[in-house]
Amino acid sequence: MRALALSALMALALVACKPEPGPPRLEPVGAARVEAERKACEADGGIWSSGAFGSICARRTKDANQSCRKESDCEGVCLARSMTCAPVRPLLGCNEVLTDAGTRATLCVD
């Protein structure tokens, strides 16, 4: 009986033990943050691009190269020259696109 009580007491003591919380986890900054964002982008199927104004994760569009007549026909933008949906979003640089009204406009994204 004594062994049973002692075993029960030890089990209760183990259940009551909780690990002490460690220090809060800090988000990476600087180059470590950029590297973490690049890895997350590529793991999710994105295309990592670095330029003069920073880095960006471009995502492939589901309707890439499909025919379009206006912006709302596409997940991204409708390219005016080819009248096809852009292959990635955002589309960097200056591009002639078709607006939702179907008119040409120059869109510049750095």
N, C-alpha and C positions, 0 to 999 in steps of 0.2 A: 504494500500500500504506500509505503514511504517512497519507494522508487517511482511509482506511478505519479505521485504528487510532485516529486522533483522533476520528472520528465515534463509534466504539464507546465510547471513553472518556467522551465527552460524554454519551452516552445513559445509561451507568452512573451518572454523576454526577447526572443528572436523576432517575433512578429512586430514588437514595439520598436525595434531598431529601424531607423530611417537614415539613409545616407545624408550627410550634410550637403546642402547645395553649394556648388562651387561658385566662383566669381562669374558675373554675367558675361556671356559671350559677346564680344565686340565685333561689329561688322568690319570687314577689311576696308582699308582706305588706300588711296594712291595707286601704285602699280599693282598691288595685290588685289584691289577691287577691280581694276580693268581686266586682269587675268581671270578673276572669278566670273566676271560678266562674259568674257570671251568664251570660256569653257561652257557656261550655261547656254549661251547662244548656239554654239556649235552642237552641243548635246541635244538641243531642241530642233536641230535641222536648219538653223539660221546660217547666214553668211556674214562673218565678221569683217568689217571694213574699217581701216584706219586712214585718216586724212589729216589735212592741215588744221582742221577745226575740231579734231577729236575722233572718237571711234563710235561706230553704230552697228547695230545688228539688223541686217536686212533679212526679211522673211520671203520665201518663195510664195508666189500667189497661186491659188488653185486654178485660176483661169488664164494663166500665162499663154501668150500668143494666140488667144482666141480673138475672133473678129469683134470689133466694137464700133459704135457710132457716137457715144458720149460717155462721160466719166462714170455714170451710175451703172453702165454695162459691165464694169470691172470691179474687182476687189481692190485693186490699186488705182492706177491711172490708165486712161486710154491714150495711147501714143498716136499723135496726129499723122505723122508721116506714113506709118504702116497700117494705121487703123486697127491695131491689135492691143490687147491688154498687156501691161508691163509685166515682166517676169518676176520682179521683186518689189517689195514695199518696205521702206521708202525707196524711191528711185532717186539716186544722188545725181548732182550736176544740174545743168539747164537742159530742159527737154520741152519740145513742142507737144502739148497735150490737147485733148478735146474736153471742153467743159461739159457740165450737165446739159447746157443748152445746145451742145454740139458745135460750138465755135472754138477756133484755135486760140491758144494762149501759151505763153512761155512760163514754165514752172521751174524755178531754181531752188534746189535744196542742197545745202552745204553739209 
